[in-house]
Every structure is written in structure tokens, then in C-alpha cells.
């Protein structure tokens, strides 16, 4: 019977570690009126080097595939 108790405790620790990030996110989301990590800009409004590079790469690939 001791094995079942040990297994239960180990499973409880694993479940706590697995769901801890979700609980933290829910806590932060409800803390600031639906803004999980403060006042952030909507996606796509601010210029980004990564977005520009991705768009350039996609355009380059489309032109190379279109020439065939």
C-alpha cells in the first residue's frame, strides 16, 4: 500500500509542474483586465526586422517558383 501512496505523490508533483505555467498565465491574464503581460501593441503595427526578412524570403521563393 505504500507504493500506491508514493506513486500518487509523484504523480501530483508531476501534474503540478505540468500545469504551473498555465496557472501563472491565467493569474497574469486576470490581474490586468484581460491584458496578460501589460499594455502591448497589436501584432503588425510595429515594424520588425524579422517580419521584413520573412516577407522578403517568401517573395523571393515565390518569384523563383513562378519562373519555372
Buried (B, 14 or more C-beta within 10 A) or exposed (E): EEEEEEEEEEEEEEEEEEEEEEEEEEEEEEEEEEEBEEEEEEEEEEEEEEEEEEEEEEEEEEEEEEEE
